[in-house]
Amino acid sequence: MSKKNSTAAQNLKPGLKARHMTMIALGGSIGTGLFLASGGAIASAGPGGALLAYAAVGIMVYFLMTSLGELATYMPDSGSFETYASRFVDPSLGFAMGWNFWYNWAITIAAELSAATLIIKYWFPDSSSLLWSILFLALILGLNVLSVKGYGESEYWFAMIKIAVVIIFLVVGVLMIFGIMGGEAIGFKNFTVGDAPFHGGFFTFLGVFMAAGFSFQGTEMVGVAAGESHNPREHVPRAIRQVFWRILIFYILAILVIGLIIPYTSPNLLKSGLENIGVSPFTLVFEKAGMAFAASVMNAVILSSVLSAGNSGMYASSRVLYSLAKRGKAPKFLARLSRRGLPVNALLLTTLIGMFAFFASLFGDGVVYNWLLNASGMCGFITWLGIAVSHYRFRRAYTAQGRDLKDLPYKAKWFPFGPIFAFVLCFIVILGQNLAAFSGGQIDWYGVIVSYISIPLFLVVWLGYKWTKHTKVIPLKECDLDSPAQTNE
């Protein structure tokens, strides 16, 4: 390698502006969880149960985002969770967090590509899954290889599409509820159908609670993006503030509108899935308003959503892998940057994992998609758990070393309640992933393995590194609060 290439870029180059950061925060979790899974949530737990579950998870995510905001503004770094856990808790936890996050989103790329092939078959039912996987993977890689600005711009427009659809949906829905569109006023009668607003028992509610958690995964992307923001101390807090309103408007109000217009007893709500785009709850509401083209429009929006998730997964996982390599926790070749300051080797390795989507053409799209989703879903909750622990330890270390909280560029409110509340809720969700597998007098071992396999894998990586490197929990007064984030440790 020439000297010119080796010295061209020593660090990731800032390329994300305020509008990019805001849209990454806003669009991070608006996707299939809202457009598809919300219908199943209402059918399972009733409109009231779905609202309560999404509201509770929304509050937890808000606290997690304020925790991450405090960390990311004080120490912006593309390693994000790995860096914070290594500095404020234990280097072995940071190692496990970094690899867990990379694995989570690298696999999610494959899952989203599998989903994209299912969605595109709405228009081209006899086309090749392999061909579509190659095309979509090439598109996502291209957007990330161009520049960090390429990622930021693509996410900006992906998010704009999703936000516009949700706003139009809310306006149409409210007009229908009051009889201005679609004929007769619907009012609030569907909140009293059957045993609404709440339906099913505690375990049903817990299942919806976990589904809501999956829907919100992706909000933590803003922590990784902070490392390449032009002005993280200003841009990150602004993006964090958007989270509360997004949760309120896009999830809570959308579920309220769906619950008011479509009774939870409707069999179509249970069919809301990738194989049944035509019965997305959004499609049902638009069709009820007389918009016959709704299914095709929602199909296109959902396709943009899964490509957006894959795009974000490629960006975030490659940055964390680069950070791991820079700190000696991954092979050194992954720390190399192109002349434009992009971790190309990390991007290419992550792309290879994304190629697992190609197996969709061999084993059946739905089977592969569900396996990949189950494999990665738990990892997101483990990441959230780590964020809560890292922030709690950071704030305690900050005060233990005699520093003034007024000097923090962004201070998370409700400390220590926020991170403790988020930790407890995440822990409950992790343990309750598949309690149904233990009921009925006989354990469903297949269900247990599929649901919980990520926990022993994480523990093996964490404790294995701890045992080989002899790391210890860092005393609060010895936590490194001063060294620049983007240097070798």
N, C-alpha and C positions, 0 to 999 in steps of 0.2 A: 504494500500500500504506500503511495507517495506521501511525502511530508505534507504536501498541500491538503490532501484528503484527511490525514490524521489530525491536522490542526484546524481544520475548517470550522468545526463546531465543538466546543467543549461542554456546552450545556444546552438543554432545551431552550428554544427561542420563544419569547412571549408573542402570541399571535391572536389571543382571544380578547375581544372588546367587551364593554359592559353589556351590549345587547346580546352577544353570544352567551355570556354567563347567565343572564336572566332567562334566556330561552332553554339553556341546558337544564336549569333548575325547574322551569315551567313544564318543559316537554319530557323531562326525564322519566316520568312514570305514567304519562298518558298514553295508553296503548291497549293491547288486547284485554288487560285487566278491567278497563272501563268499558270498552266497546263490546266485549264478549262476556267476560266472567261475571259482570254485574247482574246479568239476567239470571244466571244460575244461583247467585247469592240471594236474590229476591225470592226465587222459587223455593229455595231451601229453608230460609229463615223468616220469610215474610218481609214486607217493606220496612217495618220497624226494626227487625233483627238485622237486616242488611245495613240500614242507616247507622245503627248503634255500633256494629262491627267496624264499618269503615271510618266512623267518627273516632272511635277509640284508637285504631291504628293510625289515623291521621294525626291525632294529638301526639302519639309516640314518635312518629316521623318528624313532626315539627320540633320536638325536643332534641331529637338526634341531629337534625339539621342545624339547630342553634349551637349544639355542642361542637359539631364539625366546623361551623362557621368561626367559632372562637379559635379553634386549632389552626384552621386554614388561613386566617387573616394574620395570626401571630407568626406562623411558620408555613408559608405557602410552599408546597412541594408536591411533585407529581407522584411520589411514593405514597403520599397521604397516610393511609391507615397503617401501613408497614412502618413508616418513619415515626409516627406518633407512638405506636405501641412499643417500638424498639427503644425510644428515648425515655418514655415516661412510665413504662411498666416493666418489660423484660425483653431483651433482644430475641429470645426464642419465640415469644408471642408475636413479635413483629415479623419474624421469619415466616411463621405459620399463617399470619394474617395476609401477608403479601402473596404467598403462593395460593392460599384459599381464594383470594379475590381474583387472581389471574385465572385460576381454574374455573371459577364461577362464570366469569364473563367470556372466556375462551369457549367454554361449552355452550354458553348462551348464544354465541354467534351461530354455532351449528344448529341449535334449537330454532332460532329465528329464521335461518335459511330453510330448514325443514318446513316451518310454518309458511314461509313465502311460497314454497312450491305447492302447498295445499291450496293457498289462496288464489294463485294464478290459474289453477285448474278450474276455477269458476268460469273463466273465459275459454281456456284451452284444456278441456278435460282429458284429451288423449295425448298431451305433450309429455316430453321426457323430464322427469324430476332431476336427473343428472344434469341435463342441459341448463335448466333454470338455476340449479344450485351453483354451477360454474359462473353463469352470467351475474347473479346477485353477489357472489363472493368477490368476483372481479370488480364490480361496482364499488363495494364497500372498501376493498383494499385500495382502489384508485383514489377514492375520496380522502383516505388517510395518508397515502404516500405523497400526494400533491403538496400539502402543507398543513400545519395545524389550523390555519385559517380556512382551508378547504373543509376540514371537519366542522369547524365552528359555523361556517356558512350553510353547509348542508343540514346541520342540526337546527339552525335558525329557521330554515324554510320547512323542514319536516315538522317542527313544533308549531309553526304558524298554521299549517294545514290542519293539524289536530285541534288546535285551539279554536280556529274559525268554525270547524264542524261542531264542536261542543257548544259554542255560543249560539250558533244557528239552531241547534237542537233544543237548547234551553228556551229560546225565544218562541219557537214553534210549539214546544210542549206547554208553556204557560198559556199561550193563546188557545190551545186545545182544551186545557183544564177549565178555562172560563168561557168556552163556547164560541170564541171569536173565529177559530178555524176548526174544520172537521165536523161541523154540525152542532149537535147537542153538547151542552156544557157537562164535562165529566165530574168536576168537583172533587170531593174527597171520599166518594163512596167505596173506592177500591181499597181504602185503608180499613174497611170494616167487613170485607168479604171473608167468609169462612171464619177462621180464628185469627185473622189479621188484627193488628199490625204485626204480631209476633207469631211465628209458626215453628214447630219442631222443638226439641228439648235443648239442654245445655250443650250436648256434643254436636248437635247441628250448628248451633251458634259458634262453637269453637272452630268448626270446620270452615265456616264463612269468615271468621276472624283470621284464620291462616291464609285463606284465599285473598283477603284484603291485603295482607302483608306482602304476598307475592306481587300484587298489583302495584304497590308503591316502590318496589325495588327499582333502583336506577336514580333515585333522588341524590344518592351519595356521589354521583358523578362529578358534581360541582366541586367536591374536595380535591379530586384528581386534577380537574381543569384549572384549579387555582394556581398550580405550578406553572402554567403557561398563560396566565392572565397579565395584561399590561399593567393593571393596578389592582392586585387582589385585595388590598385593604379597603378599597372602595367598592369594587365590583362584587366581591363575595357577600358582604352583608346585604347589599341590595338584592342579590339573587335569593338569599335566605329569607328575606322579608316577603318575597313573592310566594314562598311555599305555603304559608298559612292560607292565603287567599286562594291559591290554586286548589288546595285540599277542599276548602269550603265550597268554591264555585263548581269546580270540575267534577268532583266525586260526590259530595253530599247532595248538592242540588240536582245533579244528573240522576242519581239513584232515587231521590224524592220524586222527580218528574216521571221516571219510568214506573215507580210504584203507584203513583196516582193514576196513570193512564192505562197501564196493563195490570190486571189482577194477578196476584202471585200464583193463582191456580192455573194460569194459562200454560198449556203443555209446550208452547213455543219457547218460553223462557228457559226451560230445561234443555232445549236443543241448542242453546247459544254456545257454539264452539267453532273451531276452525273449519270443520267439515260442513258447517251449516251457516255460512255467512248470511244467507237470505233471511235468517231468523235472529240476527243480532237485535237486542232490544232497541237499539237506535234505528235500525231498519224498520222494525215493527211500528215504532212511533211515527216515523216519516211516512210510511205507507198508509197509516191510519189517517194522516193529515192530507192524503190524496196525492202524495209524491210517488208516482209509480216507478221512477228511476232510482229510488232510494237504495235498493240492494247493490246496484252497480257502483254507485257513489261510495257507499260504505265499504264495499270491497276494496276500492282503490285507496280509501283512507286507511283501512286496516293494513293493507299492503305497505303503505308508506310508514305506518307505525312499527311494523316488525323490521323493516329495513333500517329505520331510525334506531331501534334497539340494537340491531346488529352492528350498526355504524358506531354507536356509543361504546358497545362492548369491545370492538376492535381498538378504539382509541384508548379507553381506560386500562384494559388489560395489558396492552403493549407498554404503556407508561409505567405501570407498576412493575412489570417485568424488567424494564430498563433500570428502574430504581433499585430493584433487588440485585441486578448485576453490578451496578455501580458501587454497591456496598458489600460486594463479595459474597452475596447470598444466592447468586445464580451465575452460570458461565459468563466469563468476561466478554466474549464476542457479542453478547446481547446488550452491552453498554455502549457499543459503537453508534455514533451519530453520523448522518449524512451531512453534506455541506449546508443543507438548509435546516439543520438542527433536529432531524427526525430520527427516531430509533428504528431504522429500517429492519435490522436483524430481528428485533423483538416483534415487529409487525409481521414479518414473514413466518416466524415460528408460531405466532398466534393464528395466522391464516391456515397453517397446516392442521391445527386443531379444528378450525372451522370446517375443514374438508370432511370431517365426520358426517356432515350433512349429506354427503354424496351417498352414504349407505342407505339413505331414504329410498333411493331407486331400487335397492336390492332387497330390503326387508319390509317395505311398506311404510308410507309416509307417517301415518298416525302413530304407529308403534315406536318408531325411532324418536319422533318428536316428544312423546310422553316420557320415554326413558331419559332423554337428555334433560328435559325440564325437571324431572324428579332428582336427577343427579346434581343439578346446579342450584335448585331452589333453596335448599337448606343453607348453602354457603352464604347467601345474602343475609340471612338472619344472624349467622355467625359474625359476619362483617359488622352488622349493626351493634351486636353485643360488644365487639372490640372497640367500636367508636365510643360507646358509653363509658367503658372502663378507662380508655385512654384519656378522655376529657376529665373524668373524675380525678384521675391521678395527676393530670397536668395542672388543674386548678389548685389542688392541694399542694403540689410541689411549688407552684408559683407563690402561694402565701407562706409556705414553710421557709422559703428562701428570702422572706422579708420584702417582697415586691408589692407595689401598690396596684390594686386592681384597676385604678383609674388610668393606668398606662396601657392597658390592653386596647388594641385598635377596635375590637368588637367583643363585647361581654355578653355571654349567654345568660338570659334571665332564669330565675327559678332554680338556681344552683343551691344545694345539691339535689333537689327534688327531680329536676329534669333528667339527668343521666341515670339516677336510681330507678325512676319510673320506667324509663326506656329499657333498662337492663332487665328489670323484673318481667315486663311484658314480653320482651324478646325470648327470655328464658322459658316462659310458659308456652309460647308458640313453638319453640324448638322441641320441648318435651311432648307437646300435644300434637305433633305432626300427623300421627296416625294411631290415635288411641283405639280406634275401631278394630285395629289388627289384634288387640289384646282382649277384646270382648267376645262374648259368646261361648266361653269355656274352652276354646281352642285357639292357640296363637297362629295367626297367619304369617308364617315366617317370610314368605315372598314379599308381602306388604311391608313388613318390618324392615327388611334389607333395602328395598327400594326407597323407603322414606327416611331411614336413619343412617345410611351408609356413610354420609359425609361427616358424621360426628366422629367415629373411630378414625377415619382418615385424617381429620384435622388434629386429633389428639396424638396420633402417631408422629405427624410432622412436627408438632409443637414440642412434645416430650423427647422425641428423637434428637432434635437440634439442641434442646436443653441438656440432654445427657452427654452428647458428643462434645459440645462447646463449653459445658460447665457454667452456663449462665445463671444469674440470680436476679430476683426482683430488685430493681434499683431503689435504694433509699430515697425518700422525697428530697432531701437536701443535696443529693448527688445527681438528680435529673438534669440533663444538659438542656438549658433553656436559651443558650446564647449562640452556639455554633451555627453557621449558615446551613440551611437545609440541603442545598444542592451540592454538597461536597462529600467526598468519601469519608466514612466514619472510621 
